[in-house]
């Protein structure tokens, strides 16, 4: 499954550089290992920068004491 998601530019840049390899998201899409995140960088006003990247999900952490209910930590590759 491919999920189109908005992401703020500073987080987007860190994912692109490899500095950020995890994303915390509300699990409203039933994320699974092997799914693809199609990330679209946005400005503070919500408009798009016009840059995108795809990252695969390699691990889904849920029901963990440190996460708010309904949220997951997605490991990206």
C-alpha positions as CSV (number, residue, x, y, z in Angstrom):
1,X,0.0,0.0,0.0
2,X,1.2,3.5,-0.8
3,X,0.3,6.3,1.7
4,X,0.5,10.0,0.5
5,X,1.5,12.1,3.5
6,X,2.3,15.8,4.2
7,X,5.4,16.5,6.2
8,X,7.1,19.8,7.3
9,X,10.2,20.7,5.3
10,X,12.7,20.4,8.1
11,X,11.6,16.9,8.9
12,X,11.5,16.1,5.2
13,X,15.1,17.3,4.7
14,X,16.3,15.1,7.7
15,X,14.6,12.0,6.2
16,X,16.2,12.8,2.8
17,X,19.7,13.1,4.3
18,X,19.2,9.9,6.3
19,X,19.5,11.7,9.7
20,X,15.9,10.9,10.5
21,X,14.9,7.2,10.1
22,X,11.7,7.1,12.1
23,X,8.3,8.8,11.8
24,X,5.6,9.0,14.5
25,X,2.1,9.0,13.0
26,X,-1.5,8.5,14.1
27,X,-2.3,4.9,13.0
28,X,-5.4,6.0,11.0
29,X,-4.2,4.1,7.9
30,X,-3.3,0.7,9.4
31,X,0.4,1.0,8.5
32,X,2.2,-2.3,7.7
33,X,5.8,-3.4,7.0
34,X,6.4,-3.1,3.3
35,X,4.0,-0.1,2.8
36,X,5.4,3.0,1.1
37,X,5.2,6.5,2.5
38,X,5.0,9.1,-0.3
39,X,6.1,12.2,1.6
40,X,5.2,15.6,0.2
41,X,7.1,18.6,1.8
42,X,4.9,21.4,3.0
43,X,5.5,25.0,4.1
44,X,4.2,26.4,7.4
45,X,1.1,27.7,5.7
46,X,0.3,24.2,4.4
47,X,1.2,24.8,0.8
48,X,3.4,22.3,-1.0
49,X,7.1,22.9,-1.9
50,X,6.8,20.6,-4.9
51,X,9.3,18.1,-3.6
52,X,8.6,14.5,-2.7
53,X,10.3,11.3,-1.6
54,X,9.3,7.7,-1.1
55,X,10.4,5.6,1.9
56,X,9.5,2.0,2.8
57,X,8.3,0.9,6.2
58,X,10.7,-1.6,7.7
59,X,9.1,-1.9,11.2
60,X,5.9,-0.7,12.9
61,X,6.1,-0.1,16.7
62,X,2.6,0.1,18.3
63,X,1.1,-0.4,21.7
64,X,4.3,0.9,23.3
65,X,4.2,2.7,26.7
66,X,6.0,5.8,25.3
67,X,3.5,6.4,22.4
68,X,0.2,8.1,22.8
69,X,-2.8,5.8,22.2
70,X,-3.4,5.2,18.6
71,X,0.0,6.3,17.4
72,X,2.8,4.2,15.9
73,X,6.5,4.7,15.3
74,X,7.4,3.8,11.7
75,X,11.0,2.8,10.9
76,X,11.9,3.9,7.4
77,X,14.3,2.5,4.9
